[in-house]
Amino acid sequence: MAKDDRRKRCQEVNKDMISGLPNVIIGHILSFLPTKDALCTCILSKSWRELWRSLSNFDFDDRTWKSKIIFGNFMDRFCYLQNSRENSIRKFRLRVNGSYPSSRMSAWISAAIKDNLEELKLWIYTADHVPLPRRIFSCEKLVILDLGYRIDIDLLGVGVHFPCLKVLHLQDLPMLDDHASIEKLLAGSPVLEELKIEHEDCESRNALRICSSSLKRLIIRFPLIAYDEKDPGCRELTLDTPNLELLKLTDLVSEKLNMLQIPYSLVEAALSVAYKHVFTIEVDDYIDMAVQLLRPIMTIVKILRLCDTTMRTSPLQTLSDAVHKKLPCVGNLPDFQNLTRLEIEASGNDRWMVLHEILKCSPKLEVFILYKDSTEKTPRWRNPEFVPRCLRSSLKVIEYAGFESELGEIEMAEYFIKNAVVLEKMTIEYGWKMIHDFKERVAERLTECRRGSKACRIVFSS
């Protein structure tokens, strides 16, 4: 009797509860798995063989398949099956690195574009360009659109209607040289909250205007330009985004930078702009314009990054040049009342003077991160006339990345250790050129330095 009870309990525990669910529910559960894992469930039993067809989320990447041939054949079958279904797919992601005919890939994408589509991500790395089906521009439920590389977008004679689109990412697309198309996409996206545009090699010299009252997060990256001596032109970037909360701007292409409305809601900004020798504008005019752009942003944000270590450019260089040339745009910097975190790259002969001014104007600064420009020799440190207010009241964390034990660096570190009275942690990250003996000497000197804060810890790392 006891054995029978145990057997019944074991049968209850091992009972296949999932297979008893409706196929729609099982399909929804499988949608949370990676697509390739969800497809593997078809070998579990005959009843599971076609369940993958009811999935609403698909994420395909041909790099994860054993061969491109197998992947291509499966996608052809996927295309055939999806063409017979109505309004089923909610999320579709396709990343392709293999060599497939453009018409074949276009058919795969077309099969996924249904009226209920909410997210579409296409990253095509092939040699051939793939035209984006025009019906995508009438998907009224689309919330996320992420397009990269060899996708051709033709908006000629097409209306853009994205009433629900909140996230738009465009990376290295041919259409990014057609600024009218970008502006048309924005005009058809009335509730857009996040826009990311990355273009590694800009060819167009036209003016680009980003206009959106709903936009909260804006990331623009224009690091390089294809310069044409026959048509040097003048590229211009205008931002009309009054409700921004996040701005990340790397623009080494535009000769003119305009912000039509100051976004007083801005919390975080990362800026990298620099003058290039191919520009037609005079260098002093560019510096004046760039500083005028930086000034209002610095007075608003809580988090500010003035560097792009991957591009070896820094707005601090622009500010240093303005100081060196004694341009009027630098005089009487306003207080940066909201600034609590600052990251800058030390560059320019007048870097310490500019650093003094920024710290003097940042009374609430709590975290200060300094990146060393290893391409330049560090000048001697000069103590400011007065200890900045933030060192006496708020600065808790200091990090110096790329430390190379030059005298100016050591003097600067000692100044902060002695005068930051609420400092909790100072991190010295050695540059790759530093040898072991120098590291020991620096650590010994800074460790023995008199500390303004008894709670301060000094950490050294390679």
Secondary structure, DSSP 8 states (H G I E B T S, - for coil): -HHHHHHHHHHHHT---GGGS-HHHHHHHHTTS-HHHHHHGGGS-GGGTTGGGG-SEEEEEGGGSS-HHHHHHHHHHHHHHHTTS-S--SEEEEEE-S---HHHHHHHHHHH--TT--EEEEEE-SSS-EE--GGGGG-TT--EEEEEESEE---TT-----TT--EEEEES-GGGG-HHHHHHHHHT-TT--EEEEE-SSB---SEEEEE-SS--EEEEEE--B---TT-----EEEEE-TT-SEEEEEESS-SEEEESS--TT--EEEEEE---TT-SS-HHHHHHHHHHHHHHHHHH-SEEEE-BTTTTB-HHHHHHHHHHTT-TTTSS----TT--EEEEEE-STTHHHHHHHHHHT-TT--EEEEEE-TTS--------SS--HHHHHT--EEEEEEE---HHHHHHHHHHHHH-TT--EEEEEE-TT--HHHHHHHHHHHHTS--S-TT-EEEEE-
